[in-house]
Amino acid sequence: MSQALDPDLSSCHAEPIRVPGAIQPHGRLLVLDPSDLQLRAYSDNWQPTKLQAALSRLKAGTLATLAPGAAPASLGAWDLGGEPWDVSAHRTDQHLLVEFEPASPADGNEAPIYSLTRVFLPRLQDASAIEQLAQLAATEMKRLSGFGRCLIYRFDEAGHGQVLAEDLDPGYDSYAGHHFPADDIPQQARALYLLNHFRLIADAHYTPVPLRSEDRALAPTGIDLSQAQLRSVSPVHLEYMRNMGTLASMSVSIVIEGKLWGLVSCHNHAPRFIGVATRLACEHLGQLLALQIQSKEANSQVADRLALRQLTLDMVAHLADSDETLSLLPKVPGLLRFARASGAAVVRDDEVWSVGEVPPVPDIQALAAWVAGQGVEVFHTHQLAAHCALAQGLQGTAAGLLAVSISQVHRHLILWFRPEIVKTVTWAGNPRKNLLAADGRIHPRLSFESWQERIRGTSLAWSPAEIAVAGELRQALTGIVLRRAEEFAEVAHELARVNKELEAFSYTVSHDLRAPMRHIAGYVDLVVDLEKKALSERALRYLGNVKDAAAYAGQLVDALLDFSRMGRAALKRRPVDMRVLVQDLVRELSRQEPQRSVEWALDDSYPEVFADPLLLQVATRNFLTNALKYARGRDPTRIAVRAIRRPEGDGIEVEDNGVGFKMEYVGKLFGVFQRLHQAEDFEGTGIGLAIVKRIVERHGGSVWASGTPDQGARFGFTLPRVEPSATAPPLPATTPPRSP
């Protein structure tokens, strides 16, 4: 829908609308030096006596708290020579601006903002759709402002505005359902709407009041009026208003998540001024409307995403039970429904499988190659022909495309297609009819009568939920579909065989390797002590590397020996008081890093379990030290140790606020020498959790883990309940002896 700018319109985007050097005539302006409140400039409509009276009332204490860029602050109502004024002030990087606007007399009714909160807000909360919200807001804004016509419109991706709702008096043209071209509001004006959410033009026939500078070095056009309510607007816009039959206008920005979602725009056939109290209510209405729209859109996206995620789970489950690969995907129920597509195709290098209405196979291959060349995991567009020349003749089946790339090495893609939807757009006047006068000055279009345009080459746009869940499907397929079920079975069988061999082999090998590792380290020390003077710095560095490597190898051997011992040692079960065990370990670990800020959260009571106290202490220590290790760098570190009581048994769960992990890797955590983080980032051998799992499973219990990247992890275990011996008192675990 977007059109190239007409050559004569390009200067609209460069017009200095933030620094016009003038204000609207219904108010007054002072420009002060923020450091000493000395007058730097003023509007040319001040009477000398009132100017001096205003300057004498300004207080440094009141204005010193204003921060550059903050919203204007009210200074209250002032009386200057018998005239009441509403006064506000704000700061820019260079200046302090004080604005004076005529104060409206109180009419005895309730404050507009109170009425808005008491009556309008409940109605807004009851609205079920954005269009209903917009209509309620249009009606209420018209009531508050007294303007003859009020429009609510939103911007599309191209910047065009579409009227969602309106309320108007007799004699005003209706723009319901109409579109306004993006060029009506140039980019710099949009940026200003994001900064200053309210704008009033009281009379489109006004003559701008110039600013007068007290300092020759300061030009009036060097004063930033971006946040000034009195800022004079572009003469092109004033002419636009007059051509529209509008002599007064008011707009309130609808800002959602830092973006200009739309505008509340009010028009009046005659000049109209509104006071500060009413203006604040109008601004508040815009904020309430933005919050409700954001809530409705977020709820809708969540609902859509949940429904699509369920479809994704169903498809993945269907594929996970099969030994086929991507070729099965077009046969899976829900593939088209997943993306509300008319057709879909799966491409694996030179092979293509499809379902529904799709382009010919050669065109699918060409599109797949083009998408792969974009270098993105998820690609989407509802105007494919505008991006890809290959799609020029494919609008009937492929005006829109959503694609996911499964592999970064091979051409493995899934493509969903949507057909062209020919739309008829009703514009408020022909957006291309902008005139250029003989003097070279820009003039806006003269007519705002309905003008229709047929839009071709576009499909229904892909929703944010569809795009996001397509990425999730890609991740699931990467981990499931591309691996055949036979490969999983083969790997599982091989792992079982290796684990049995490791258990029988590791004890002997690790025990025999301990002495050589220590001998290596010892001989390195001897060489350094005896020959240090004869050795070069490089030789000493090499020997140091040898010693470090031998020490690390020794740690691995010790860990392997411990792991083997956990599977061979006889269990000596006794009642163990987990409260004492946990408290002792926390005190011990706290003493090891006294300078570290750690917040421990311990339960008031813990279960008594029946277990080998030495082995149970090893398992618990592993959980606590891992929590400390992987939460290093968090300030403060937070670790919670919770009591777990379940039908299958009792135990504990340890939660930290550390680096966490992706749940797709949870199956690797309790394997031997499995690490999810770089060794240089976190010390360790990668065998601690495998030892925990072996200890717990030897007791007949179970372990679990869950985590979220950069938010923390939880690890826990439960042991089955066993009746303890009446003669065995509860014991805490103690530090297990190390083998010599």
SELODO-664119 format. One line per 10 residues: for each residue y, z, x of C-alpha. Coordinates in nm, 2 decimals. Layout:
N
Y:Z:X | ...
This chain:
740
0.00:0.00:0.00 | 0.24:0.06:0.29 | 0.48:-0.22:0.37 | 0.66:-0.30:0.69 | 1.02:-0.19:0.70 | 1.28:-0.45:0.61 | 1.49:-0.52:0.92 | 1.80:-0.38:0.75 | 1.63:-0.06:0.66 | 1.54:0.04:1.01
1.88:0.20:1.06 | 1.80:0.44:0.78 | 1.54:0.60:1.00 | 1.80:0.65:1.28 | 2.09:0.77:1.06 | 2.22:1.11:1.19 | 2.16:1.30:0.87 | 2.13:1.64:1.05 | 2.47:1.61:1.21 | 2.70:1.43:0.96
3.01:1.62:1.07 | 3.10:1.69:0.71 | 3.00:1.90:0.41 | 3.00:1.87:0.03 | 3.34:1.97:-0.12 | 3.22:2.25:-0.36 | 3.18:2.50:-0.07 | 3.33:2.61:0.26 | 3.18:2.64:0.61 | 3.26:2.84:0.92
3.10:2.77:1.26 | 3.11:3.06:1.50 | 3.00:3.14:1.86 | 2.69:3.37:1.82 | 2.79:3.57:2.13 | 3.14:3.68:2.03 | 3.19:3.55:1.67 | 3.48:3.34:1.78 | 3.56:3.05:1.55 | 3.44:2.72:1.69
3.48:2.49:1.38 | 3.55:2.50:1.01 | 3.55:2.28:0.70 | 3.88:2.11:0.63 | 3.91:2.26:0.28 | 4.00:2.62:0.38 | 4.34:2.77:0.28 | 4.48:2.95:0.59 | 4.50:3.29:0.42 | 4.15:3.28:0.29
4.02:3.15:0.62 | 4.16:3.46:0.79 | 4.03:3.69:0.52 | 3.68:3.55:0.56 | 3.69:3.58:0.94 | 3.81:3.94:0.92 | 3.52:4.04:0.70 | 3.25:3.91:0.93 | 3.07:4.19:1.11 | 2.88:4.14:1.44
2.62:4.40:1.34 | 2.52:4.21:1.03 | 2.49:3.88:1.20 | 2.33:3.99:1.53 | 1.99:4.01:1.37 | 1.98:3.64:1.27 | 1.73:3.45:1.48 | 1.77:3.08:1.56 | 1.57:2.87:1.32 | 1.52:3.14:1.06
1.60:3.08:0.70 | 1.96:3.15:0.59 | 2.03:3.52:0.50 | 2.25:3.63:0.21 | 2.56:3.83:0.30 | 2.63:3.91:-0.06 | 2.92:3.82:-0.29 | 3.27:3.82:-0.14 | 3.61:3.82:-0.31 | 3.86:3.60:-0.13
4.20:3.60:-0.29 | 4.06:3.66:-0.64 | 3.78:3.40:-0.60 | 3.42:3.51:-0.59 | 3.19:3.35:-0.33 | 2.82:3.38:-0.25 | 2.80:3.40:0.13 | 2.50:3.32:0.35 | 2.45:3.27:0.72 | 2.20:3.12:0.96
2.18:3.05:1.34 | 2.10:2.73:1.53 | 2.03:2.72:1.90 | 2.41:2.69:1.97 | 2.60:2.82:1.67 | 2.62:3.07:1.39 | 2.70:2.90:1.05 | 2.84:3.09:0.76 | 2.85:2.91:0.42 | 3.06:3.00:0.11
2.96:2.87:-0.23 | 3.12:2.95:-0.57 | 2.96:3.25:-0.72 | 2.84:3.21:-1.08 | 2.94:3.49:-1.32 | 2.66:3.70:-1.45 | 2.57:3.60:-1.81 | 2.40:3.93:-1.91 | 2.05:3.79:-1.93 | 1.76:3.89:-1.70
1.76:3.75:-1.35 | 1.61:3.40:-1.33 | 1.36:3.51:-1.06 | 1.24:3.80:-1.28 | 1.18:3.57:-1.58 | 1.00:3.33:-1.35 | 0.76:3.61:-1.23 | 0.71:3.77:-1.57 | 0.66:3.47:-1.79 | 0.59:3.16:-1.58
0.35:3.29:-1.32 | 0.08:3.39:-1.57 | 0.09:3.04:-1.73 | 0.06:2.88:-1.38 | -0.24:3.09:-1.30 | -0.41:2.98:-1.62 | -0.38:2.61:-1.55 | -0.71:2.44:-1.47 | -0.59:2.12:-1.30 | -0.31:2.01:-1.07
-0.16:1.78:-1.33 | -0.14:2.08:-1.57 | 0.03:2.28:-1.30 | 0.28:2.00:-1.24 | 0.37:1.98:-1.61 | 0.42:2.35:-1.64 | 0.64:2.34:-1.32 | 0.85:2.05:-1.45 | 0.92:2.22:-1.78 | 1.01:2.55:-1.62
1.22:2.39:-1.34 | 1.42:2.20:-1.61 | 1.47:2.52:-1.80 | 1.59:2.71:-1.49 | 1.82:2.44:-1.35 | 1.96:2.29:-1.67 | 1.92:1.94:-1.53 | 1.85:1.65:-1.77 | 1.53:1.52:-1.60 | 1.28:1.70:-1.38
1.00:1.52:-1.19 | 0.70:1.65:-0.99 | 0.55:1.40:-0.76 | 0.32:1.40:-0.46 | 0.30:1.18:-0.15 | -0.01:0.97:-0.07 | -0.13:0.89:0.29 | 0.12:0.61:0.32 | 0.41:0.82:0.22 | 0.46:0.67:-0.13
0.54:0.92:-0.41 | 0.35:0.92:-0.74 | 0.50:1.10:-1.04 | 0.25:1.36:-1.18 | 0.46:1.52:-1.45 | 0.81:1.51:-1.59 | 1.03:1.68:-1.85 | 1.35:1.51:-1.97 | 1.62:1.51:-2.23 | 1.69:1.22:-2.47
1.88:0.94:-2.29 | 1.69:0.97:-1.96 | 1.45:0.70:-1.84 | 1.09:0.82:-1.81 | 0.91:0.77:-1.47 | 0.58:0.92:-1.57 | 0.30:0.76:-1.37 | 0.55:0.56:-1.16 | 0.55:0.53:-0.79 | 0.84:0.55:-0.55
0.81:0.37:-0.21 | 0.79:0.56:0.11 | 1.12:0.40:0.23 | 1.31:0.60:-0.04 | 1.27:0.90:0.19 | 1.28:0.80:0.56 | 1.07:1.00:0.81 | 1.36:1.20:0.94 | 1.44:1.30:0.58 | 1.08:1.42:0.53
1.11:1.63:0.84 | 1.43:1.78:0.70 | 1.25:1.86:0.37 | 0.99:2.06:0.58 | 1.27:2.26:0.75 | 1.50:2.31:0.45 | 1.31:2.34:0.13 | 1.61:2.31:-0.11 | 1.88:2.05:-0.15 | 2.16:2.02:-0.41
2.40:1.73:-0.45 | 2.64:1.85:-0.72 | 2.84:1.53:-0.76 | 2.73:1.18:-0.63 | 3.09:1.07:-0.63 | 3.21:1.35:-0.39 | 3.43:1.28:-0.09 | 3.28:1.45:0.22 | 3.49:1.73:0.37 | 3.51:1.68:0.75
3.46:1.96:1.00 | 3.75:2.05:1.22 | 3.67:2.18:1.57 | 3.87:2.45:1.75 | 3.72:2.33:2.08 | 3.79:1.98:2.21 | 3.46:1.99:2.39 | 3.28:2.03:2.06 | 3.25:1.72:1.84 | 3.20:1.78:1.46
2.90:1.55:1.48 | 2.75:1.79:1.75 | 2.70:2.07:1.50 | 2.35:2.09:1.36 | 2.36:2.13:0.97 | 1.99:2.09:0.92 | 1.96:2.42:0.73 | 2.30:2.42:0.57 | 2.30:2.40:0.19 | 2.64:2.23:0.20
2.53:1.96:0.44 | 2.68:1.62:0.34 | 2.41:1.36:0.27 | 2.38:0.99:0.36 | 2.62:0.76:0.18 | 2.32:0.53:0.12 | 2.15:0.80:-0.07 | 2.46:0.87:-0.28 | 2.47:0.50:-0.37 | 2.10:0.52:-0.45
2.17:0.80:-0.69 | 2.46:0.62:-0.86 | 2.24:0.31:-0.90 | 1.98:0.53:-1.06 | 2.24:0.67:-1.31 | 2.22:1.01:-1.15 | 2.54:1.20:-1.06 | 2.38:1.53:-0.96 | 2.04:1.59:-0.81 | 1.83:1.88:-0.69
1.51:1.88:-0.49 | 1.26:2.16:-0.39 | 0.99:2.09:-0.13 | 0.63:2.15:-0.21 | 0.48:2.24:0.13 | 0.11:2.30:0.18 | -0.04:2.41:0.51 | 0.27:2.29:0.70 | 0.28:1.94:0.54 | 0.51:1.79:0.28
0.27:1.76:-0.02 | 0.54:1.65:-0.26 | 0.88:1.73:-0.42 | 1.02:1.87:-0.74 | 1.31:1.64:-0.81 | 1.58:1.70:-1.07 | 1.85:1.46:-1.19 | 2.15:1.48:-1.42 | 2.38:1.21:-1.56 | 2.68:1.43:-1.50
2.78:1.64:-1.20 | 2.62:1.98:-1.20 | 2.64:2.29:-0.98 | 2.39:2.58:-0.99 | 2.45:2.93:-0.84 | 2.26:3.11:-0.57 | 2.05:3.33:-0.81 | 1.92:3.02:-1.00 | 1.87:2.84:-0.67 | 1.65:3.12:-0.53
1.44:3.11:-0.85 | 1.40:2.74:-0.81 | 1.29:2.78:-0.45 | 1.05:3.06:-0.56 | 0.90:2.83:-0.83 | 0.84:2.57:-0.56 | 0.65:2.82:-0.35 | 0.44:2.94:-0.64 | 0.36:2.59:-0.73 | 0.26:2.51:-0.37
0.03:2.82:-0.36 | -0.14:2.73:-0.69 | -0.19:2.37:-0.58 | -0.33:2.48:-0.25 | -0.57:2.72:-0.43 | -0.69:2.45:-0.67 | -0.74:2.19:-0.40 | -0.93:2.44:-0.18 | -1.15:2.55:-0.46 | -1.23:2.19:-0.55
-1.31:2.11:-0.19 | -1.54:2.41:-0.16 | -1.72:2.32:-0.48 | -1.76:1.96:-0.36 | -1.87:2.07:-0.02 | -2.14:2.31:-0.16 | -2.28:2.04:-0.38 | -2.29:1.79:-0.10 | -2.44:2.04:0.14 | -2.72:2.10:-0.11
-2.79:1.73:-0.12 | -2.79:1.73:0.26 | -3.04:2.02:0.27 | -3.27:1.83:0.03 | -3.25:1.51:0.24 | -3.32:1.70:0.56 | -3.61:1.89:0.41 | -3.76:1.56:0.29 | -3.73:1.41:0.63 | -3.85:1.72:0.82
-4.18:1.70:0.64 | -4.24:1.34:0.75 | -4.35:1.19:1.08 | -4.12:0.89:1.03 | -3.78:0.85:1.18 | -3.46:0.68:1.05 | -3.65:0.41:0.87 | -3.74:0.66:0.60 | -3.38:0.76:0.53 | -3.29:0.48:0.28
-3.59:0.60:0.07 | -3.47:0.96:0.05 | -3.33:1.05:-0.29 | -2.96:1.13:-0.29 | -2.85:0.91:0.00 | -2.61:0.71:-0.22 | -2.52:1.00:-0.44 | -2.43:1.20:-0.12 | -2.13:0.98:-0.05 | -2.08:0.83:-0.40
-2.15:0.50:-0.24 | -2.27:0.17:-0.39 | -2.48:0.09:-0.08 | -2.60:0.24:0.24 | -2.76:0.11:0.56 | -2.94:0.26:0.85 | -2.91:0.08:1.19 | -3.14:0.15:1.48 | -3.05:-0.09:1.76 | -3.17:-0.43:1.62
-3.34:-0.29:1.30 | -3.16:-0.24:0.97 | -3.29:-0.06:0.65 | -3.07:-0.05:0.34 | -3.04:0.06:-0.02 | -2.81:-0.05:-0.30 | -2.54:-0.32:-0.27 | -2.47:-0.39:0.10 | -2.33:-0.68:0.31 | -2.58:-0.93:0.47
-2.78:-0.79:0.76 | -2.59:-0.98:1.03 | -2.26:-0.84:0.89 | -2.41:-0.49:0.89 | -2.51:-0.53:1.25 | -2.16:-0.65:1.34 | -2.00:-0.36:1.16 | -2.23:-0.11:1.33 | -2.14:-0.25:1.67 | -1.77:-0.23:1.58
-1.80:0.13:1.46 | -2.00:0.23:1.77 | -1.72:0.09:1.98 | -1.47:0.33:1.82 | -1.63:0.61:2.01 | -1.62:0.86:1.72 | -1.91:1.06:1.56 | -1.77:1.01:1.20 | -1.56:0.71:1.10 | -1.41:0.66:0.76
-1.16:0.43:0.59 | -1.09:0.30:0.24 | -0.92:-0.01:0.37 | -1.18:-0.15:0.61 | -1.03:-0.50:0.63 | -0.70:-0.36:0.75 | -0.88:-0.21:1.05 | -1.16:-0.45:1.12 | -1.12:-0.83:1.09 | -1.50:-0.86:1.05
-1.46:-0.71:0.70 | -1.21:-0.97:0.57 | -1.46:-1.14:0.34 | -1.67:-0.83:0.25 | -1.44:-0.65:0.00 | -1.69:-0.70:-0.28 | -1.94:-0.46:-0.11 | -1.76:-0.31:0.19 | -1.39:-0.25:0.12 | -1.45:0.11:0.22
-1.68:0.25:0.49 | -1.81:0.59:0.59 | -2.03:0.59:0.91 | -2.19:0.85:1.13 | -2.32:0.77:1.48 | -2.64:0.95:1.56 | -2.66:0.87:1.92 | -2.40:0.83:2.19 | -2.64:0.62:2.40 | -2.82:0.39:2.14
-2.68:0.21:1.84 | -2.82:0.45:1.58 | -2.59:0.47:1.28 | -2.58:0.54:0.91 | -2.32:0.34:0.70 | -2.21:0.40:0.34 | -2.02:0.13:0.16 | -1.78:0.13:-0.13 | -1.66:-0.19:-0.31 | -1.31:-0.30:-0.37
-1.12:-0.14:-0.66 | -0.82:-0.36:-0.77 | -0.54:-0.13:-0.87 | -0.22:-0.19:-1.06 | 0.07:0.03:-0.93 | 0.38:0.07:-1.14 | 0.68:0.12:-0.92 | 1.02:0.26:-1.02 | 1.19:-0.08:-0.94 | 1.08:-0.34:-0.69
1.06:-0.15:-0.36 | 1.13:-0.46:-0.16 | 1.46:-0.55:-0.32 | 1.70:-0.37:-0.08 | 2.03:-0.55:-0.03 | 2.24:-0.61:0.28 | 2.61:-0.65:0.21 | 2.83:-0.89:0.40 | 2.98:-0.61:0.60 | 2.63:-0.54:0.74
2.60:-0.20:0.56 | 2.27:-0.11:0.39 | 2.27:-0.09:0.01 | 1.97:0.05:-0.19 | 1.81:-0.15:-0.47 | 2.01:-0.17:-0.80 | 1.72:-0.16:-1.05 | 1.47:0.12:-1.12 | 1.30:-0.06:-1.41 | 0.92:-0.06:-1.40
0.78:-0.32:-1.16 | 0.40:-0.37:-1.13 | 0.20:-0.46:-0.82 | -0.17:-0.54:-0.78 | -0.32:-0.37:-0.48 | -0.63:-0.53:-0.33 | -0.86:-0.46:-0.04 | -0.90:-0.09:-0.10 | -1.18:0.13:-0.23 | -1.20:0.48:-0.36
-1.09:0.70:-0.07 | -1.34:0.93:0.09 | -1.28:1.30:0.01 | -1.24:1.56:0.29 | -1.57:1.72:0.17 | -1.76:1.40:0.20 | -1.63:1.34:0.55 | -1.70:1.69:0.66 | -2.06:1.71:0.52 | -2.13:1.36:0.67
-2.07:1.53:1.01 | -2.31:1.81:0.91 | -2.57:1.56:0.81 | -2.53:1.39:1.15 | -2.60:1.72:1.33 | -2.90:1.78:1.12 | -3.04:1.43:1.18 | -2.98:1.46:1.55 | -3.20:1.77:1.56 | -3.46:1.68:1.31
-3.50:1.31:1.22 | -3.49:1.17:1.57 | -3.79:1.39:1.68 | -4.12:1.30:1.54 | -4.34:1.56:1.39 | -4.62:1.47:1.64 | -4.38:1.55:1.93 | -4.32:1.89:1.78 | -4.69:1.96:1.75 | -4.76:1.85:2.10
-4.48:2.06:2.24 | -4.60:2.37:2.04 | -4.95:2.32:2.17 | -4.84:2.28:2.52 | -4.62:2.59:2.50 | -4.90:2.80:2.37 | -5.13:2.69:2.66 | -4.86:2.75:2.92 | -4.78:3.10:2.78 | -5.15:3.20:2.80
-5.17:3.08:3.16 | -4.84:3.25:3.24 | -4.96:3.58:3.12 | -5.27:3.57:3.34 | -5.09:3.41:3.63 | -4.75:3.58:3.64 | -4.86:3.93:3.73 | -5.05:3.82:4.05 | -4.80:3.57:4.17 | -4.49:3.78:4.10
-4.64:4.09:4.26 | -4.74:3.89:4.57 | -4.40:3.72:4.60 | -4.20:4.05:4.60 | -4.28:4.14:4.96 | -4.19:3.79:5.11 | -3.86:3.79:4.93 | -3.77:4.14:5.07 | -3.90:4.03:5.41 | -3.66:3.73:5.41
-3.36:3.95:5.32 | -3.46:4.21:5.58 | -3.50:3.95:5.86 | -3.17:3.80:5.78 | -3.01:4.14:5.82 | -3.18:4.19:6.15 | -3.07:3.85:6.28 | -2.71:3.92:6.18 | -2.71:4.27:6.33 | -2.87:4.16:6.67
-2.71:3.81:6.71 | -2.38:3.84:6.52 | -2.17:3.77:6.82 | -2.37:3.47:6.92 | -2.36:3.31:6.58 | -2.09:3.08:6.45 | -1.90:3.14:6.13 | -2.10:2.86:5.97 | -2.43:3.01:6.07 | -2.33:3.35:5.93
-2.23:3.18:5.61 | -2.57:3.00:5.59 | -2.76:3.32:5.65 | -2.55:3.49:5.38 | -2.65:3.22:5.14 | -3.02:3.27:5.24 | -2.99:3.64:5.17 | -2.82:3.58:4.83 | -3.09:3.33:4.73 | -3.37:3.56:4.84
-3.21:3.85:4.64 | -3.18:3.64:4.32 | -3.54:3.52:4.37 | -3.64:3.88:4.40 | -3.47:3.96:4.07 | -3.66:3.67:3.90 | -3.99:3.80:4.04 | -3.91:4.15:3.93 | -3.82:4.02:3.58 | -4.14:3.82:3.56
-4.34:4.12:3.68 | -4.18:4.34:3.41 | -4.25:4.07:3.15 | -4.62:4.06:3.26 | -4.64:4.44:3.26 | -4.51:4.45:2.90 | -4.81:4.25:2.79 | -5.07:4.45:2.99 | -4.96:4.81:2.99 | -5.12:5.04:2.73
-4.90:5.17:2.46 | -4.84:5.55:2.45 | -4.69:5.60:2.10 | -4.50:5.90:2.01 | -4.23:5.99:1.76 | -3.89:5.88:1.90 | -3.56:6.01:1.78 | -3.34:5.69:1.78 | -3.02:5.89:1.74 | -3.07:6.06:2.08
-3.19:5.74:2.24 | -2.89:5.54:2.13 | -2.64:5.81:2.22 | -2.78:5.86:2.57 | -2.77:5.49:2.64 | -2.41:5.46:2.51 | -2.30:5.75:2.74 | -2.48:5.59:3.04 | -2.34:5.25:2.99 | -1.99:5.38:2.93
-2.00:5.56:3.26 | -2.09:5.24:3.44 | -1.76:5.06:3.34 | -1.51:5.35:3.28 | -1.21:5.11:3.30 | -1.33:4.89:3.02 | -1.20:4.93:2.67 | -1.51:4.95:2.44 | -1.51:5.06:2.08 | -1.86:5.19:1.99
-1.94:5.23:1.62 | -2.25:5.45:1.58 | -2.42:5.55:1.25 | -2.44:5.92:1.16 | -2.81:5.90:1.14 | -3.09:5.68:1.28 | -3.46:5.66:1.18 | -3.74:5.83:1.37 | -3.98:5.56:1.49 | -4.34:5.59:1.62
-4.34:5.39:1.95 | -4.39:5.40:2.32 | -4.07:5.58:2.43 | -4.04:5.41:2.77 | -4.08:5.06:2.63 | -3.86:5.13:2.33 | -3.59:5.24:2.57 | -3.62:4.91:2.76 | -3.58:4.71:2.44 | -3.28:4.91:2.32
-3.11:4.90:2.66 | -3.15:4.52:2.66 | -2.97:4.48:2.33 | -2.68:4.71:2.44 | -2.63:4.56:2.78 | -2.64:4.21:2.63 | -2.37:4.31:2.38 | -2.15:4.44:2.67 | -2.22:4.14:2.88 | -2.14:3.87:2.63
-1.84:4.05:2.49 | -1.68:4.08:2.83 | -1.32:3.95:2.81 | -1.27:4.08:2.46 | -0.99:4.34:2.44 | -1.11:4.56:2.30 | -1.49:4.51:2.30 | -1.64:4.62:1.97 | -2.01:4.71:1.95 | -2.17:4.85:1.64
-2.52:5.00:1.64 | -2.66:5.03:1.29 | -2.96:5.19:1.15 | -3.20:4.96:0.97 | -3.44:5.08:0.70 | -3.65:4.81:0.53 | -3.97:4.80:0.34 | -4.15:4.66:0.64 | -4.02:4.92:0.88 | -3.73:5.09:1.05
-3.52:5.00:1.36 | -3.17:4.92:1.47 | -2.93:4.63:1.48 | -2.66:4.57:1.74 | -2.35:4.37:1.66 | -2.08:4.26:1.91 | -1.76:4.05:1.90 | -1.85:3.84:2.20 | -1.90:3.47:2.26 | -2.18:3.43:2.00
-2.40:3.13:1.97 | -2.49:2.84:1.74 | -2.76:2.92:1.49 | -2.94:2.60:1.57 | -3.04:2.75:1.90 | -3.17:3.08:1.76 | -3.53:2.98:1.82 | -3.47:2.96:2.20 | -3.32:3.31:2.24 | -3.64:3.51:2.28
-3.81:3.26:2.51 | -3.88:3.32:2.88 | -3.59:3.21:3.10 | -3.40:3.06:2.81 | -3.02:3.07:2.84 | -2.75:2.95:2.60 | -2.46:3.00:2.85 | -2.39:2.90:3.20 | -2.54:3.12:3.47 | -2.21:3.14:3.65
-2.04:3.27:3.33 | -2.29:3.55:3.26 | -2.53:3.72:3.51 | -2.90:3.77:3.43 | -3.24:3.61:3.46 | -3.28:3.49:3.10 | -3.59:3.70:3.05 | -3.45:4.02:2.89 | -3.48:3.91:2.52 | -3.83:3.78:2.59
-3.92:4.13:2.71 | -3.77:4.28:2.39 | -3.97:4.04:2.17 | -4.30:4.12:2.36 | -4.24:4.50:2.33 | -4.16:4.48:1.96 | -4.44:4.25:1.87 | -4.69:4.47:2.06 | -4.58:4.75:1.83 | -4.64:4.52:1.53
-4.27:4.48:1.45 | -4.03:4.19:1.43 | -3.70:4.08:1.60 | -3.41:3.87:1.47 | -3.08:3.73:1.59 | -2.78:3.57:1.43 | -2.44:3.45:1.56 | -2.13:3.25:1.52 | -1.96:3.08:1.82 | -1.67:3.28:1.96
-1.71:3.54:1.68 | -2.00:3.75:1.80 | -2.37:3.80:1.76 | -2.62:4.04:1.60 | -2.96:4.14:1.74 | -3.21:4.37:1.57 | -3.57:4.49:1.55 | -3.79:4.69:1.31 | -4.11:4.87:1.39 | -4.37:4.95:1.12
-4.40:5.30:0.99 | -4.70:5.49:1.13 | -4.78:5.85:1.05 | -4.70:6.05:1.37 | -4.93:6.32:1.51 | -4.85:6.66:1.38 | -4.86:6.79:1.73 | -4.63:6.54:1.89 | -4.26:6.63:1.87 | -4.00:6.35:1.85
-3.89:6.23:2.20 | -3.61:6.02:2.32 | -3.69:5.73:2.55 | -3.62:5.79:2.92 | -3.56:5.54:3.20 | -3.90:5.38:3.29 | -4.00:5.41:3.65 | -3.97:5.10:3.87 | -4.28:4.98:4.06 | -4.25:5.01:4.44
